[in-house]
């Protein structure tokens, strides 16, 4: 049934809006006397009541019979197509995929989506409710369902969310990139810090689709963060009954092969009594690989590092670092024999993270009209040992977003003086008040000023002391080398750290990636 009405009295607009719970645009034609379809999907008794209510408002109305064909024969795939059309009308930028095997729709938000959630939508229950509705009510139900879907509040998602949550170990930079890529309405992803560069997040996995969980998901599911993490850890433990298996070199690994091997580093019971002496050391170079050995087993540590490098060449890198379990917490661990290679791997990973971040930051600052320079994270070899070292440049008069690096180079082009290069840790107590930490991951600092003359003088003293220390080390190494080898090799006088860094950076574009070296 449907009720159609017309009237010539504008004073009834407010009463019509209240009666039919429609905006002014929908009821104005009725008040103007032009007629409009105001209510669909009514039984006869309800239609009569609405007609009488319209009469009391001074509007003539008629009851029309529905002529829409029944929809009971529509298939689930056809329903998915109809629902997708309504979803696209509300959120045009979102990309939808119908997963027939699981009877689900999966939607990825676009750059300007007002609902910034990845959504996995179980269709079966909604499909059955739609079939049970009257033909006239089916269109309203589709619109209502689409609105609820975009808020993450659908049958199956709310009631079964806890069953499909799992913890995931992720690089912190990945969340930072997601924050920058979101154009508006971004809902923060849930995370908890794990250790340097790593954090624990939540994913919702159902069938073949996996997506990160944001705060907006919990709000839609009426679930608090603590309950969500508890459910996720319980689900992970339930699928982690297999113990870690040892290799001949003494490296332990898992046989789960489900893409959540790295997440098992969050389960301390897996490492209890695993190594007979020393402490457990873990590497999670990719999400699907967890390796553990003793910090006292040099052969195992070497084998684990080689396996990690091979894995990172084949799959997306998670972290190249070694982590040691101390009092229930994972902490960075750098064996002396592997220090050089681990440092090179860490600098490669950081350089890649900062490169991706810089591209996103440049796009954001350009779109917002900000006059900010996004400083480059540079890597070169410095010192007698030619150790890979990161650096960035802070230039007078150039508001900048600086990455966190080993060295900080202060330059004043107008003065003509060479740059003053000091370690970040030494510079921070002197110029920390001039830097403002942003919420970016990896970390950035807003530098909107420049050190004064007194501060620059103090920084120059630090730089000179560092050069003297480098020269003394070079002389000591030359003397030791002369005693062990003949003929004597005389090293050239040590150059300032900033000179070596700049020279190497000039060849950086043609260099191989650090982890390949």
NULUM-800059 format. One record per residue (C-alpha): residue in one letter; z negated, y negated, x negated. Coordinates in nm, 4 decimals, always signed. Example, Ala and Ser with C-alpha at 12.3 -4.5 7.8 and 13.67 -1.06 7.14 Angstrom:
% residues 2
<rec A, <-0.7800, +0.4500, -1.2300>>
<rec S, <-0.7140, +0.1060, -1.3670>>
% end
This chain:
% residues 517
<rec X, <+0.0000, +0.0000, +0.0000>>
<rec X, <+0.0480, -0.3598, -0.1093>>
<rec X, <-0.0618, -0.6954, +0.0268>>
<rec X, <+0.1805, -0.9886, +0.0092>>
<rec X, <+0.0850, -1.3361, +0.1217>>
<rec X, <+0.2058, -1.6939, +0.1496>>
<rec X, <+0.0263, -2.0229, +0.2199>>
<rec X, <+0.0810, -2.3957, +0.1999>>
<rec X, <-0.2746, -2.5051, +0.1238>>
<rec X, <-0.3636, -2.5692, -0.2381>>
<rec X, <-0.7369, -2.5928, -0.1677>>
<rec X, <-0.7631, -2.2156, -0.1303>>
<rec X, <-0.6656, -2.1455, -0.4945>>
<rec X, <-1.0207, -2.0997, -0.6159>>
<rec X, <-1.1062, -1.8662, -0.3274>>
<rec X, <-0.7974, -1.6577, -0.4005>>
<rec X, <-0.8824, -1.6337, -0.7692>>
<rec X, <-1.2310, -1.5063, -0.6844>>
<rec X, <-1.1069, -1.2690, -0.4170>>
<rec X, <-0.8407, -1.0975, -0.6251>>
<rec X, <-0.9848, -1.1618, -0.9716>>
<rec X, <-0.6512, -1.2952, -1.0866>>
<rec X, <-0.5734, -1.6048, -1.2977>>
<rec X, <-0.4487, -1.9226, -1.1402>>
<rec X, <-0.0876, -1.8461, -1.2336>>
<rec X, <-0.0980, -1.5276, -1.0251>>
<rec X, <-0.2451, -1.6793, -0.7082>>
<rec X, <-0.0776, -2.0224, -0.7148>>
<rec X, <+0.2451, -1.8907, -0.5507>>
<rec X, <+0.0327, -1.7588, -0.2656>>
<rec X, <-0.1431, -2.0935, -0.2166>>
<rec X, <+0.1923, -2.2730, -0.2367>>
<rec X, <+0.3349, -2.0520, +0.0350>>
<rec X, <+0.5914, -1.8810, -0.1859>>
<rec X, <+0.4377, -1.5358, -0.1630>>
<rec X, <+0.3328, -1.2878, -0.4326>>
<rec X, <+0.2297, -0.9264, -0.4615>>
<rec X, <-0.1447, -0.9491, -0.5113>>
<rec X, <-0.2835, -0.5971, -0.4955>>
<rec X, <-0.1336, -0.2556, -0.5607>>
<rec X, <-0.2642, +0.0951, -0.5261>>
<rec X, <-0.4683, +0.0392, -0.2072>>
<rec X, <-0.5370, +0.2787, +0.0738>>
<rec X, <-0.4675, +0.1551, +0.4258>>
<rec X, <-0.8286, +0.0602, +0.5080>>
<rec X, <-0.8616, -0.1455, +0.1880>>
<rec X, <-0.5265, -0.3158, +0.2518>>
<rec X, <-0.6451, -0.4165, +0.6005>>
<rec X, <-0.9668, -0.5651, +0.4579>>
<rec X, <-0.7708, -0.7703, +0.2039>>
<rec X, <-0.5330, -0.8891, +0.4777>>
<rec X, <-0.8283, -1.0058, +0.6854>>
<rec X, <-0.9810, -1.1816, +0.3831>>
<rec X, <-0.6520, -1.3628, +0.3229>>
<rec X, <-0.6455, -1.4691, +0.6872>>
<rec X, <-0.9908, -1.6264, +0.6473>>
<rec X, <-0.8466, -1.8205, +0.3505>>
<rec X, <-0.5711, -1.9486, +0.5771>>
<rec X, <-0.2983, -1.7290, +0.4232>>
<rec X, <-0.0659, -1.5098, +0.6226>>
<rec X, <-0.0089, -1.1636, +0.4726>>
<rec X, <+0.1672, -0.8365, +0.5365>>
<rec X, <+0.0973, -0.4814, +0.4269>>
<rec X, <+0.3899, -0.3142, +0.2517>>
<rec X, <+0.4395, +0.0589, +0.2005>>
<rec X, <+0.4836, +0.1776, -0.1587>>
<rec X, <+0.8319, +0.2965, -0.2453>>
<rec X, <+0.7607, +0.4134, -0.6029>>
<rec X, <+0.8560, +0.7725, -0.6816>>
<rec X, <+0.5708, +1.0069, -0.7792>>
<rec X, <+0.4968, +1.0415, -1.1503>>
<rec X, <+0.3383, +1.3869, -1.1450>>
<rec X, <+0.6396, +1.5423, -1.3110>>
<rec X, <+0.6222, +1.3108, -1.6160>>
<rec X, <+0.5600, +1.4956, -1.9409>>
<rec X, <+0.2990, +1.4041, -2.2004>>
<rec X, <+0.5724, +1.2701, -2.4284>>
<rec X, <+0.7030, +1.0491, -2.1465>>
<rec X, <+0.3506, +0.9246, -2.0812>>
<rec X, <+0.3150, +0.8456, -2.4522>>
<rec X, <+0.6347, +0.6401, -2.4349>>
<rec X, <+0.5093, +0.4452, -2.1316>>
<rec X, <+0.1704, +0.3807, -2.2916>>
<rec X, <+0.3328, +0.2767, -2.6182>>
<rec X, <+0.5378, +0.0143, -2.4321>>
<rec X, <+0.2174, -0.1360, -2.2912>>
<rec X, <+0.0524, -0.1240, -2.6337>>
<rec X, <+0.3448, -0.3025, -2.7952>>
<rec X, <+0.3325, -0.5727, -2.5292>>
<rec X, <-0.0304, -0.6458, -2.6230>>
<rec X, <+0.0155, -0.6013, -3.0000>>
<rec X, <+0.3854, -0.6441, -3.0905>>
<rec X, <+0.3432, -0.5970, -3.4652>>
<rec X, <+0.1789, -0.2556, -3.4529>>
<rec X, <+0.3775, +0.0559, -3.5487>>
<rec X, <+0.3162, +0.3633, -3.3327>>
<rec X, <+0.3942, +0.7293, -3.3923>>
<rec X, <+0.3672, +1.0091, -3.1355>>
<rec X, <+0.2273, +1.3241, -3.2959>>
<rec X, <+0.3394, +1.5923, -3.0524>>
<rec X, <+0.1591, +1.8810, -3.2251>>
<rec X, <-0.1784, +1.7100, -3.1775>>
<rec X, <-0.0992, +1.5239, -2.8510>>
<rec X, <-0.1923, +1.1942, -3.0165>>
<rec X, <-0.0597, +0.8467, -3.0844>>
<rec X, <-0.1242, +0.6913, -3.4251>>
<rec X, <-0.0981, +0.3142, -3.4620>>
<rec X, <-0.0955, +0.1056, -3.7816>>
<rec X, <-0.1638, -0.2695, -3.7373>>
<rec X, <+0.0947, -0.5238, -3.8402>>
<rec X, <+0.0244, -0.8250, -4.0640>>
<rec X, <-0.0512, -1.0486, -3.7634>>
<rec X, <-0.2168, -0.7908, -3.5403>>
<rec X, <-0.5016, -0.9308, -3.3280>>
<rec X, <-0.6610, -0.5836, -3.3330>>
<rec X, <-0.6833, -0.4948, -3.7065>>
<rec X, <-0.7713, -0.1263, -3.6739>>
<rec X, <-0.5819, +0.1896, -3.7516>>
<rec X, <-0.6026, +0.3850, -3.4275>>
<rec X, <-0.5739, +0.7554, -3.3570>>
<rec X, <-0.5442, +0.8037, -2.9811>>
<rec X, <-0.6020, +1.1442, -2.8163>>
<rec X, <-0.3738, +1.1414, -2.5115>>
<rec X, <-0.4527, +1.4520, -2.3075>>
<rec X, <-0.7460, +1.3211, -2.1020>>
<rec X, <-0.5829, +0.9839, -2.0411>>
<rec X, <-0.2635, +1.1625, -1.9405>>
<rec X, <-0.4469, +1.3741, -1.6838>>
<rec X, <-0.6237, +1.0679, -1.5409>>
<rec X, <-0.2877, +0.8926, -1.5141>>
<rec X, <-0.1342, +1.1880, -1.3289>>
<rec X, <-0.4256, +1.1896, -1.0863>>
<rec X, <-0.3857, +0.8198, -1.0018>>
<rec X, <-0.1844, +0.7047, -0.7050>>
<rec X, <+0.1721, +0.6019, -0.7875>>
<rec X, <+0.0985, +0.2373, -0.7132>>
<rec X, <-0.2099, +0.2391, -0.9384>>
<rec X, <-0.0399, +0.4079, -1.2344>>
<rec X, <+0.0989, +0.0852, -1.3834>>
<rec X, <-0.2360, -0.0941, -1.3660>>
<rec X, <-0.3988, +0.2099, -1.5244>>
<rec X, <-0.1489, +0.2035, -1.8114>>
<rec X, <-0.2273, -0.1629, -1.8810>>
<rec X, <-0.6007, -0.1020, -1.8638>>
<rec X, <-0.5735, +0.2017, -2.0917>>
<rec X, <-0.3683, +0.0067, -2.3464>>
<rec X, <-0.6353, -0.2620, -2.3656>>
<rec X, <-0.9097, -0.0060, -2.4183>>
<rec X, <-0.7054, +0.1744, -2.6843>>
<rec X, <-0.6603, -0.1425, -2.8890>>
<rec X, <-1.0360, -0.1963, -2.8858>>
<rec X, <-1.0870, +0.1544, -3.0265>>
<rec X, <-1.2579, +0.2671, -2.7071>>
<rec X, <-1.0799, +0.5705, -2.5654>>
<rec X, <-1.1911, +0.9100, -2.4346>>
<rec X, <-1.2174, +1.1471, -2.7272>>
<rec X, <-1.2587, +0.8749, -2.9882>>
<rec X, <-1.5977, +0.7583, -2.8642>>
<rec X, <-1.7433, +1.0934, -2.7674>>
<rec X, <-1.6137, +1.2924, -3.0627>>
<rec X, <-1.6116, +1.0307, -3.3386>>
<rec X, <-1.9111, +1.1799, -3.5201>>
<rec X, <-1.7342, +1.5153, -3.5502>>
<rec X, <-1.4407, +1.3630, -3.7378>>
<rec X, <-1.6161, +1.1338, -3.9878>>
<rec X, <-1.6200, +1.2099, -4.3613>>
<rec X, <-1.7405, +1.0128, -4.6652>>
<rec X, <-1.4804, +0.9100, -4.9189>>
<rec X, <-1.5117, +0.7812, -5.2755>>
<rec X, <-1.2737, +0.4921, -5.3329>>
<rec X, <-1.1915, +0.2346, -5.5962>>
<rec X, <-1.3504, -0.0964, -5.4954>>
<rec X, <-1.0214, -0.2721, -5.5698>>
<rec X, <-0.8569, -0.0822, -5.2843>>
<rec X, <-1.0856, -0.2468, -5.0294>>
<rec X, <-1.0243, -0.5834, -5.1947>>
<rec X, <-0.6505, -0.5378, -5.1533>>
<rec X, <-0.6978, -0.4490, -4.7861>>
<rec X, <-0.9000, -0.7671, -4.7325>>
<rec X, <-0.6269, -0.9805, -4.8876>>
<rec X, <-0.3473, -0.8054, -4.6994>>
<rec X, <-0.5086, -0.8672, -4.3585>>
<rec X, <-0.3621, -1.1847, -4.2091>>
<rec X, <-0.6297, -1.2553, -3.9491>>
<rec X, <-0.9065, -1.0976, -3.7474>>
<rec X, <-0.9946, -0.8648, -4.0327>>
<rec X, <-1.2793, -0.6282, -3.9579>>
<rec X, <-1.4649, -0.5378, -4.2795>>
<rec X, <-1.4329, -0.1782, -4.3959>>
<rec X, <-1.7616, +0.0066, -4.4190>>
<rec X, <-1.8735, +0.0746, -4.7754>>
<rec X, <-2.1752, +0.1365, -4.9933>>
<rec X, <-2.1744, +0.0748, -5.3716>>
<rec X, <-2.1744, +0.3921, -5.5799>>
<rec X, <-2.1376, +0.2781, -5.9422>>
<rec X, <-1.9198, +0.0453, -6.1477>>
<rec X, <-1.5801, +0.0203, -5.9785>>
<rec X, <-1.6518, +0.2869, -5.7164>>
<rec X, <-1.7903, +0.2790, -5.3645>>
<rec X, <-1.8468, +0.5125, -5.0713>>
<rec X, <-1.6557, +0.4524, -4.7507>>
<rec X, <-1.5982, +0.6398, -4.4274>>
<rec X, <-1.2795, +0.7916, -4.2914>>
<rec X, <-1.1963, +0.9249, -3.9479>>
<rec X, <-0.9836, +1.2382, -3.9741>>
<rec X, <-0.8395, +1.4127, -3.6755>>
<rec X, <-0.5452, +1.6432, -3.7154>>
<rec X, <-0.2991, +1.5164, -3.9718>>
<rec X, <-0.4020, +1.1499, -3.9569>>
<rec X, <-0.6761, +0.9900, -4.1694>>
<rec X, <-0.7826, +0.6255, -4.1600>>
<rec X, <-1.0630, +0.4119, -4.3034>>
<rec X, <-1.3464, +0.3183, -4.0693>>
<rec X, <-1.4221, -0.0510, -4.0186>>
<rec X, <-1.7176, -0.2206, -3.8562>>
<rec X, <-1.5065, -0.2821, -3.5470>>
<rec X, <-1.4714, +0.0944, -3.5039>>
<rec X, <-1.8481, +0.1376, -3.4941>>
<rec X, <-1.8780, -0.1508, -3.2499>>
<rec X, <-1.6237, +0.0119, -3.0213>>
<rec X, <-1.7943, +0.3511, -3.0508>>
<rec X, <-2.1422, +0.2003, -3.0004>>
<rec X, <-2.2551, +0.3710, -3.3235>>
<rec X, <-2.4704, +0.2223, -3.5985>>
<rec X, <-2.3813, +0.2464, -3.9669>>
<rec X, <-2.6686, +0.4761, -4.0642>>
<rec X, <-2.5780, +0.7290, -3.7958>>
<rec X, <-2.2134, +0.7181, -3.8999>>
<rec X, <-2.2900, +0.7917, -4.2660>>
<rec X, <-2.5361, +1.0683, -4.1711>>
<rec X, <-2.2720, +1.2359, -3.9554>>
<rec X, <-2.0100, +1.2023, -4.2285>>
<rec X, <-2.2326, +1.3609, -4.4949>>
<rec X, <-2.3278, +1.6438, -4.2587>>
<rec X, <-1.9599, +1.7160, -4.1958>>
<rec X, <-1.8867, +1.7173, -4.5705>>
<rec X, <-2.1728, +1.9578, -4.6430>>
<rec X, <-2.0498, +2.1893, -4.3693>>
<rec X, <-1.7154, +2.2273, -4.5450>>
<rec X, <-1.8578, +2.2498, -4.9008>>
<rec X, <-2.0122, +2.5968, -4.9035>>
<rec X, <-1.8052, +2.7132, -5.2043>>
<rec X, <-1.9792, +2.6481, -5.5385>>
<rec X, <-1.8173, +2.4842, -5.8404>>
<rec X, <-1.6312, +2.7301, -6.0651>>
<rec X, <-1.6393, +2.7225, -6.4472>>
<rec X, <-1.3404, +2.7273, -6.6826>>
<rec X, <-1.3409, +2.8886, -7.0303>>
<rec X, <-1.3911, +2.5449, -7.1865>>
<rec X, <-1.7062, +2.4873, -6.9810>>
<rec X, <-1.5538, +2.2503, -6.7251>>
<rec X, <-1.6537, +2.3106, -6.3632>>
<rec X, <-1.4209, +2.2382, -6.0713>>
<rec X, <-1.3973, +2.2945, -5.6975>>
<rec X, <-1.1684, +2.5215, -5.4967>>
<rec X, <-1.1832, +2.3285, -5.1695>>
<rec X, <-0.8290, +2.1813, -5.1915>>
<rec X, <-0.8785, +1.9557, -4.8901>>
<rec X, <-0.8366, +1.6127, -5.0494>>
<rec X, <-1.2130, +1.5451, -5.0525>>
<rec X, <-1.3045, +1.6973, -5.3898>>
<rec X, <-1.4071, +1.3571, -5.5274>>
<rec X, <-1.6391, +1.3081, -5.2288>>
<rec X, <-1.8410, +1.6117, -5.3403>>
<rec X, <-1.9899, +1.4043, -5.6211>>
<rec X, <-2.2040, +1.2616, -5.3403>>
<rec X, <-2.3726, +1.6009, -5.2814>>
<rec X, <-2.6465, +1.6380, -5.5482>>
<rec X, <-2.7169, +1.9982, -5.4495>>
<rec X, <-2.3825, +2.1025, -5.6007>>
<rec X, <-2.5010, +1.9977, -5.9493>>
<rec X, <-2.8542, +2.1377, -5.9425>>
<rec X, <-2.8785, +2.3855, -6.2309>>
<rec X, <-2.5045, +2.3674, -6.2929>>
<rec X, <-2.5294, +2.3001, -6.6686>>
<rec X, <-2.7729, +2.4978, -6.8821>>
<rec X, <-2.8487, +2.2092, -7.1201>>
<rec X, <-2.7951, +1.8348, -7.1060>>
<rec X, <-2.6956, +1.6364, -6.7991>>
<rec X, <-2.3921, +1.6745, -6.5723>>
<rec X, <-2.0959, +1.4473, -6.6512>>
<rec X, <-1.8257, +1.4096, -6.3876>>
<rec X, <-1.4718, +1.2763, -6.3708>>
<rec X, <-1.2883, +1.2015, -6.0460>>
<rec X, <-0.9493, +1.0811, -6.1708>>
<rec X, <-0.7929, +1.1337, -5.8260>>
<rec X, <-0.9304, +1.1852, -5.4763>>
<rec X, <-0.8469, +1.5552, -5.4836>>
<rec X, <-1.0043, +1.6404, -5.8198>>
<rec X, <-1.3682, +1.6728, -5.9271>>
<rec X, <-1.4536, +1.8007, -6.2765>>
<rec X, <-1.8038, +1.8439, -6.4195>>
<rec X, <-1.9400, +1.9503, -6.7572>>
<rec X, <-2.2458, +1.8984, -6.9786>>
<rec X, <-2.2857, +1.5777, -7.1777>>
<rec X, <-2.3761, +1.8043, -7.4751>>
<rec X, <-2.0521, +2.0054, -7.4681>>
<rec X, <-1.7963, +1.8144, -7.6790>>
<rec X, <-1.5239, +2.0750, -7.6238>>
<rec X, <-1.5643, +2.0516, -7.2460>>
<rec X, <-1.5674, +1.6709, -7.2512>>
<rec X, <-1.2407, +1.6671, -7.4480>>
<rec X, <-1.0782, +1.9216, -7.2150>>
<rec X, <-1.1950, +1.7305, -6.9077>>
<rec X, <-1.0459, +1.4043, -7.0356>>
<rec X, <-0.7089, +1.5679, -7.1071>>
<rec X, <-0.7006, +1.7216, -6.7593>>
<rec X, <-0.7898, +1.3851, -6.6049>>
<rec X, <-0.5041, +1.2093, -6.7869>>
<rec X, <-0.2574, +1.4727, -6.6647>>
<rec X, <-0.3831, +1.4350, -6.3065>>
<rec X, <-0.3573, +1.0555, -6.3128>>
<rec X, <+0.0053, +1.0822, -6.4224>>
<rec X, <+0.0858, +1.2905, -6.1155>>
<rec X, <-0.1277, +1.1340, -5.8397>>
<rec X, <-0.2761, +0.8004, -5.7402>>
<rec X, <-0.5580, +0.7092, -5.9769>>
<rec X, <-0.9136, +0.6821, -5.8505>>
<rec X, <-1.1017, +0.6068, -6.1729>>
<rec X, <-1.0517, +0.7078, -6.5377>>
<rec X, <-1.4200, +0.6750, -6.6247>>
<rec X, <-1.6750, +0.9416, -6.7088>>
<rec X, <-1.9982, +0.9303, -6.5082>>
<rec X, <-2.3292, +1.0938, -6.5981>>
<rec X, <-2.5906, +1.1964, -6.3406>>
<rec X, <-2.9257, +1.0400, -6.4307>>
<rec X, <-3.2187, +1.0579, -6.1866>>
<rec X, <-2.9853, +1.1220, -5.8964>>
<rec X, <-2.7513, +0.8307, -5.9733>>
<rec X, <-2.4096, +0.8280, -6.1395>>
<rec X, <-2.3894, +0.5965, -6.4398>>
<rec X, <-2.1018, +0.5167, -6.6795>>
<rec X, <-2.0942, +0.7496, -6.9795>>
<rec X, <-1.8872, +0.6960, -7.2957>>
<rec X, <-1.9128, +0.9684, -7.5650>>
<rec X, <-1.8600, +0.8186, -7.9097>>
<rec X, <-1.5750, +1.0564, -7.9950>>
<rec X, <-1.3841, +0.9598, -7.6795>>
<rec X, <-1.4719, +0.5902, -7.6740>>
<rec X, <-1.1319, +0.4604, -7.7844>>
<rec X, <-0.9328, +0.6622, -7.5317>>
<rec X, <-1.1713, +0.5927, -7.2439>>
<rec X, <-1.1597, +0.2224, -7.3219>>
<rec X, <-0.7778, +0.2252, -7.3175>>
<rec X, <-0.7745, +0.4075, -6.9848>>
<rec X, <-1.0268, +0.1657, -6.8334>>
<rec X, <-0.8235, -0.1359, -6.9448>>
<rec X, <-0.5056, +0.0185, -6.8023>>
<rec X, <-0.6729, +0.0762, -6.4643>>
<rec X, <-0.8267, -0.2718, -6.4526>>
<rec X, <-0.4970, -0.4330, -6.5518>>
<rec X, <-0.3152, -0.2544, -6.2709>>
<rec X, <-0.5817, -0.3488, -6.0141>>
<rec X, <-0.5734, -0.7142, -6.1183>>
<rec X, <-0.1933, -0.7190, -6.1142>>
<rec X, <-0.1800, -0.6030, -5.7526>>
<rec X, <-0.4593, -0.8416, -5.6617>>
<rec X, <-0.2792, -1.1351, -5.8235>>
<rec X, <+0.0337, -1.0745, -5.6144>>
<rec X, <-0.1705, -1.0796, -5.2936>>
<rec X, <-0.3743, -1.3828, -5.4003>>
<rec X, <-0.0608, -1.5811, -5.4862>>
<rec X, <+0.0816, -1.5045, -5.1429>>
<rec X, <-0.2428, -1.6092, -4.9725>>
<rec X, <-0.2820, -1.9345, -5.1659>>
<rec X, <+0.0826, -2.0227, -5.1049>>
<rec X, <+0.0477, -1.9603, -4.7318>>
<rec X, <-0.2707, -2.1676, -4.7102>>
<rec X, <-0.1347, -2.4532, -4.9215>>
<rec X, <-0.4122, -2.4197, -5.1815>>
<rec X, <-0.3399, -2.5595, -5.5269>>
<rec X, <-0.4953, -2.2744, -5.7241>>
<rec X, <-0.3730, -2.0957, -6.0336>>
<rec X, <-0.4336, -1.7192, -6.0221>>
<rec X, <-0.5074, -1.6372, -6.3854>>
<rec X, <-0.3575, -1.3260, -6.5428>>
<rec X, <-0.5674, -1.0353, -6.6679>>
<rec X, <-0.4321, -0.9862, -7.0202>>
<rec X, <-0.4911, -0.6922, -7.2537>>
<rec X, <-0.4349, -0.6773, -7.6291>>
<rec X, <-0.5833, -0.5319, -7.9472>>
<rec X, <-0.8495, -0.7265, -8.1344>>
<rec X, <-1.0770, -0.6835, -8.4334>>
<rec X, <-1.0473, -0.4557, -8.7363>>
<rec X, <-1.0548, -0.1494, -8.5118>>
<rec X, <-0.7720, -0.2887, -8.2967>>
<rec X, <-0.9662, -0.2024, -7.9823>>
<rec X, <-0.8073, -0.2865, -7.6498>>
<rec X, <-0.9684, -0.6006, -7.5137>>
<rec X, <-0.9101, -0.8011, -7.1955>>
<rec X, <-0.8897, -1.1797, -7.1795>>
<rec X, <-0.7992, -1.4676, -6.9503>>
<rec X, <-0.7351, -1.8376, -7.0026>>
<rec X, <-0.9273, -2.1295, -6.8551>>
<rec X, <-0.7234, -2.4518, -6.8891>>
<rec X, <-0.8575, -2.8031, -6.8457>>
<rec X, <-0.7313, -2.9709, -6.5301>>
<rec X, <-0.6052, -2.6494, -6.3690>>
<rec X, <-0.8220, -2.5145, -6.0821>>
<rec X, <-0.8091, -2.1398, -6.1355>>
<rec X, <-0.9187, -1.8026, -6.0053>>
<rec X, <-1.0323, -1.6188, -6.3193>>
<rec X, <-1.0581, -1.2400, -6.3520>>
<rec X, <-1.3650, -1.0873, -6.5150>>
<rec X, <-1.2566, -1.0100, -6.8735>>
<rec X, <-1.4039, -0.9295, -7.2139>>
<rec X, <-1.2923, -1.2608, -7.3650>>
<rec X, <-1.2594, -1.6075, -7.2165>>
<rec X, <-1.0167, -1.8539, -7.3792>>
<rec X, <-1.0804, -2.2260, -7.3209>>
<rec X, <-0.7722, -2.4429, -7.3728>>
<rec X, <-0.7189, -2.8184, -7.3555>>
<rec X, <-0.3443, -2.8884, -7.4004>>
<rec X, <-0.3966, -3.2640, -7.4243>>
<rec X, <-0.6285, -3.2337, -7.7250>>
<rec X, <-0.3934, -3.0223, -7.9340>>
<rec X, <-0.6896, -2.8162, -8.0580>>
<rec X, <-0.6616, -2.4366, -8.0770>>
<rec X, <-0.8232, -2.2390, -7.7936>>
<rec X, <-1.1903, -2.1548, -7.8165>>
<rec X, <-1.2240, -1.7807, -7.7571>>
<rec X, <-1.5648, -1.6280, -7.6910>>
<rec X, <-1.6904, -1.3211, -7.5138>>
<rec X, <-1.7515, -1.3540, -7.1422>>
<rec X, <-2.1152, -1.2522, -7.1821>>
<rec X, <-2.1780, -1.5234, -7.4432>>
<rec X, <-1.9958, -1.7910, -7.2445>>
<rec X, <-2.1611, -1.7251, -6.9096>>
<rec X, <-2.5048, -1.8755, -6.9911>>
<rec X, <-2.3286, -2.1922, -7.1096>>
<rec X, <-2.0696, -2.2427, -6.8336>>
<rec X, <-2.1995, -2.0216, -6.5502>>
<rec X, <-2.2719, -2.3219, -6.3275>>
<rec X, <-1.9012, -2.4122, -6.3368>>
<rec X, <-1.7955, -2.0739, -6.1958>>
<rec X, <-1.8197, -1.9636, -5.8343>>
<rec X, <-1.7969, -1.5914, -5.7594>>
<rec X, <-1.5504, -1.5149, -5.4817>>
<rec X, <-1.5623, -1.2134, -5.2501>>
<rec X, <-1.2579, -1.0554, -5.4173>>
<rec X, <-1.2531, -0.7021, -5.5578>>
<rec X, <-1.2046, -0.6670, -5.8526>>
<rec X, <-1.4182, -0.9747, -5.9198>>
<rec X, <-1.2724, -1.3232, -5.9466>>
<rec X, <-1.4384, -1.6556, -6.0248>>
<rec X, <-1.3298, -1.9961, -5.9012>>
<rec X, <-1.3142, -2.2431, -6.1927>>
<rec X, <-1.2620, -2.5912, -6.0507>>
<rec X, <-1.3823, -2.7904, -6.3507>>
<rec X, <-1.4040, -2.7585, -6.7295>>
<rec X, <-1.6864, -2.7493, -6.9861>>
<rec X, <-1.8009, -3.0863, -7.1212>>
<rec X, <-1.7986, -3.1800, -7.4888>>
<rec X, <-2.1500, -3.0466, -7.5519>>
<rec X, <-2.0705, -2.7142, -7.3889>>
<rec X, <-1.7427, -2.6833, -7.5802>>
<rec X, <-1.9269, -2.7465, -7.9075>>
<rec X, <-2.1713, -2.4680, -7.8311>>
<rec X, <-1.8849, -2.2331, -7.7384>>
<rec X, <-1.7081, -2.3220, -8.0641>>
<rec X, <-2.0214, -2.2199, -8.2577>>
<rec X, <-2.0193, -1.8816, -8.0840>>
<rec X, <-1.6493, -1.8389, -8.1659>>
<rec X, <-1.7066, -1.9228, -8.5342>>
<rec X, <-1.9953, -1.6772, -8.5551>>
<rec X, <-1.7755, -1.4053, -8.4043>>
<rec X, <-1.5036, -1.4752, -8.6620>>
<rec X, <-1.7535, -1.4529, -8.9481>>
<rec X, <-1.8856, -1.1220, -8.8141>>
<rec X, <-1.5312, -0.9862, -8.7929>>
<rec X, <-1.4575, -1.0928, -9.1510>>
<rec X, <-1.7755, -0.9309, -9.2807>>
<rec X, <-1.6897, -0.6097, -9.0996>>
<rec X, <-1.3405, -0.6135, -9.2429>>
<rec X, <-1.4770, -0.6596, -9.5968>>
<rec X, <-1.7272, -0.3777, -9.5476>>
<rec X, <-1.4541, -0.1460, -9.4238>>
<rec X, <-1.2305, -0.2411, -9.7152>>
<rec X, <-1.5091, -0.1645, -9.9624>>
<rec X, <-1.5782, +0.1720, -9.8030>>
<rec X, <-1.2086, +0.2532, -9.8008>>
<rec X, <-1.1784, +0.1577, -10.1686>>
<rec X, <-1.4532, +0.4002, -10.2669>>
<rec X, <-1.2944, +0.6914, -10.0839>>
<rec X, <-0.9272, +0.6382, -10.1662>>
<rec X, <-0.7116, +0.5354, -10.4629>>
<rec X, <-0.5291, +0.3158, -10.5101>>
<rec X, <-0.7476, +0.0585, -10.3477>>
<rec X, <-0.6100, -0.0918, -10.0295>>
<rec X, <-0.6985, -0.4584, -9.9904>>
<rec X, <-0.7039, -0.5757, -9.6324>>
<rec X, <-0.5605, -0.9129, -9.5458>>
<rec X, <-0.8161, -1.1791, -9.4509>>
<rec X, <-0.9297, -1.1299, -9.0950>>
<rec X, <-0.7697, -1.3655, -8.8468>>
<rec X, <-0.9536, -1.5156, -8.5536>>
<rec X, <-0.9887, -1.2841, -8.2525>>
<rec X, <-0.7873, -1.5177, -8.0347>>
<rec X, <-0.4921, -1.5091, -8.2794>>
<rec X, <-0.4731, -1.1299, -8.2766>>
<rec X, <-0.4994, -1.1262, -7.9001>>
<rec X, <-0.2202, -1.3795, -7.8513>>
<rec X, <+0.0059, -1.1970, -8.0983>>
<rec X, <-0.0338, -0.8666, -7.9168>>
<rec X, <+0.0099, -1.0263, -7.5772>>
<rec X, <+0.3474, -1.1543, -7.6918>>
<rec X, <+0.4617, -0.7939, -7.7117>>
<rec X, <+0.2779, -0.6759, -7.4008>>
<rec X, <+0.5848, -0.6685, -7.1751>>
<rec X, <+0.7532, -0.4041, -7.3947>>
<rec X, <+0.4411, -0.1929, -7.4477>>
<rec X, <+0.3873, +0.1448, -7.2894>>
<rec X, <+0.1170, +0.1904, -7.0302>>
<rec X, <-0.2261, +0.2356, -7.1862>>
<rec X, <-0.2981, +0.5812, -7.0479>>
<rec X, <+0.0314, +0.7106, -7.1921>>
<rec X, <-0.0799, +0.6027, -7.5360>>
% end
